[in-house]
Amino acid sequence: MDELDKQIVNHLQDGFPVCESPYQVVADQLGLTEIDLIERIKALLDSGILTRFGPLYHAEQMGGALTLAAVKVPQQQFEQITKIINAFPEVAHNYQRNHALNMWFVIATDVPDRLPEVIIEIEQQTGLFVYNMPKINEYFVGLKLKA
């Protein structure tokens, strides 16, 4: 990342305008053209520096539920299990870890009663026990890059 990429990432962490031309508003604030801003965000995503660019919804405040979950996946089944779990629309942020619990993912549902249903469905489809780790406290950690 160059200095401008760092400025873009830092700026976008503070919010994204909800208006007719949000990219233009941010571009103006950063002294860029709208096209340059969009191309830089796309390049950050394509390179894997950013893994996602979009809104984060607080499922619980919207009447839903969320949890962090993990499973112990036999290595020879990892790809197959990943496809099964990722097929659930409620699953996001699926990560492989170097740990006995080697697959971690977030489940977010639109209604609280759906959360245990999804866990049961994943267990039924994968044959694996899902470790449900709901949050006890929430903390916000911001990443600010030195530009």
C-alpha positions in Angstrom: 0.0 0.0 0.0 1.2 3.4 -0.8 0.5 6.6 1.3 -2.6 7.4 -0.7 -4.0 3.9 -0.2 -3.4 4.3 3.6 -5.3 7.6 3.5 -8.2 6.0 1.7 -8.4 3.1 4.1 -8.2 5.4 7.2 -10.8 7.8 5.7 -13.3 5.0 4.9 -13.1 3.5 8.4 -14.7 6.7 9.7 -17.8 6.1 7.6 -19.1 6.2 4.1 -21.7 8.8 3.1 -25.2 7.7 2.3 -26.1 9.9 -0.6 -26.6 9.9 -4.4 -22.9 10.0 -5.2 -21.0 8.7 -2.1 -17.8 7.8 -4.1 -17.7 11.4 -5.4 -18.1 12.9 -2.0 -15.2 10.8 -0.6 -13.1 11.5 -3.6 -13.6 15.2 -3.2 -12.6 14.9 0.5 -9.4 13.1 -0.5 -8.6 15.3 -3.5 -9.1 12.5 -6.0 -11.4 11.8 -8.9 -14.3 9.5 -8.4 -12.8 7.1 -10.9 -9.4 7.1 -9.2 -11.0 6.3 -5.8 -13.0 3.4 -7.2 -10.0 2.0 -9.1 -7.9 2.2 -5.9 -10.5 0.4 -3.8 -10.9 -2.3 -6.5 -7.1 -2.7 -6.6 -7.0 -3.1 -2.8 -9.7 -5.7 -3.0 -8.2 -7.5 -6.0 -4.8 -7.7 -4.2 -6.3 -9.1 -1.0 -5.1 -6.1 1.1 -8.8 -5.5 1.7 -11.0 -8.6 1.9 -14.3 -6.8 1.9 -15.7 -3.3 1.3 -19.2 -2.8 2.3 -21.5 -2.0 5.2 -21.4 -3.9 8.5 -24.8 -4.5 10.0 -25.4 -4.9 13.7 -27.6 -8.0 13.4 -28.8 -7.8 17.0 -29.8 -4.2 16.8 -31.8 -5.0 13.7 -33.7 -7.8 15.5 -31.5 -10.7 14.6 -28.7 -12.6 16.1 -25.0 -13.5 15.5 -22.3 -15.7 16.8 -18.8 -16.9 16.1 -18.7 -20.6 15.4 -16.0 -23.1 14.8 -15.6 -26.8 13.7 -12.9 -29.4 13.6 -12.6 -30.4 10.0 -10.6 -33.4 8.9 -8.0 -31.9 6.4 -9.1 -34.2 3.6 -12.6 -32.9 3.9 -11.8 -29.2 4.3 -12.8 -28.1 0.8 -16.0 -30.1 0.8 -17.0 -28.8 4.3 -16.1 -25.2 3.3 -18.6 -25.4 0.4 -21.4 -26.8 2.6 -20.9 -24.2 5.3 -20.5 -21.3 2.9 -23.7 -22.3 1.1 -25.6 -21.0 4.1 -26.7 -17.4 3.4 -26.3 -16.7 7.1 -22.6 -17.6 7.1 -19.9 -14.9 6.6 -16.2 -14.5 7.3 -15.2 -18.2 7.0 -11.5 -18.6 7.9 -9.1 -21.6 8.1 -7.0 -21.6 11.3 -4.0 -23.6 12.4 -5.7 -25.0 15.5 -7.7 -28.0 16.5 -10.8 -25.9 15.7 -9.5 -25.3 12.2 -12.5 -23.5 10.6 -14.1 -20.4 12.1 -17.0 -18.5 10.7 -19.6 -15.9 11.7 -23.3 -16.8 11.6 -25.8 -13.8 11.4 -29.5 -14.3 11.2 -32.4 -12.0 10.7 -34.3 -13.4 13.7 -32.8 -14.9 16.9 -34.7 -18.2 16.6 -32.9 -18.9 13.3 -29.4 -19.0 14.8 -29.8 -22.4 16.6 -31.6 -23.7 13.5 -28.6 -22.8 11.3 -26.2 -24.5 13.7 -28.2 -27.7 13.7 -28.5 -27.6 9.9 -24.7 -27.2 9.6 -24.1 -30.1 12.0 -26.6 -32.3 10.1 -25.1 -31.5 6.7 -21.5 -31.8 7.7 -21.6 -34.4 10.4 -19.5 -32.1 12.6 -20.1 -30.5 15.9 -20.4 -26.7 15.7 -18.8 -24.9 18.6 -21.1 -21.9 19.3 -19.2 -18.9 20.8 -21.6 -16.0 21.2 -20.1 -12.7 22.2 -20.3 -11.7 25.8 -18.9 -8.2 25.4 -18.4 -6.1 22.2 -15.4 -4.0 21.6 -14.6 -1.8 18.6 -11.0 -1.8 17.5 -10.2 0.7 14.8 -7.2 0.3 12.5 -5.4 3.5 11.6 -2.4 3.3 9.3 0.4 5.8 9.5 0.3 7.7 6.3 
